[in-house]
């Protein structure tokens, strides 16, 4: 029995201009990666960064009721203008 798992893969094809292709090729080479590796890593980093930004946004827009009570008072209202 083979212990390796097979994963279904989807193909993604995009059209880019020559200048973009050349830049990607140069940066991939500078990072000792294939174009495929470089592009996938870049996409994954972007997805992770945007996911983290969305999580932070969700946390800051949904203020804990206890904190809201502490923050929303006349004494600290001056900070609302900053």
C-alpha positions, 0 to 999 in steps of 0.5 A: 500500500502506498502511504503517499496521499494524492491531492487534487490540484487546480490549474490557474492560468493568467496572461501577463505582459512581457515586462511583468513576466521579466520582473517575475523571472528576475525576482524568482531567480534572485530568490533561488526559486522557480517562477511557480514557487515564487508566484505561489509563495507571493500569493500565499503571503498576500492571502495570509496578510489580508486574512490577518488584516481582516481578523484585526478589522473584525476585532476592532469593529466588534468592541467587547461590551466591557471595554466599550463601557470603559472607553465611552465616558465623558472623561475620555471623550477628548480622545475621540477627537484625535 
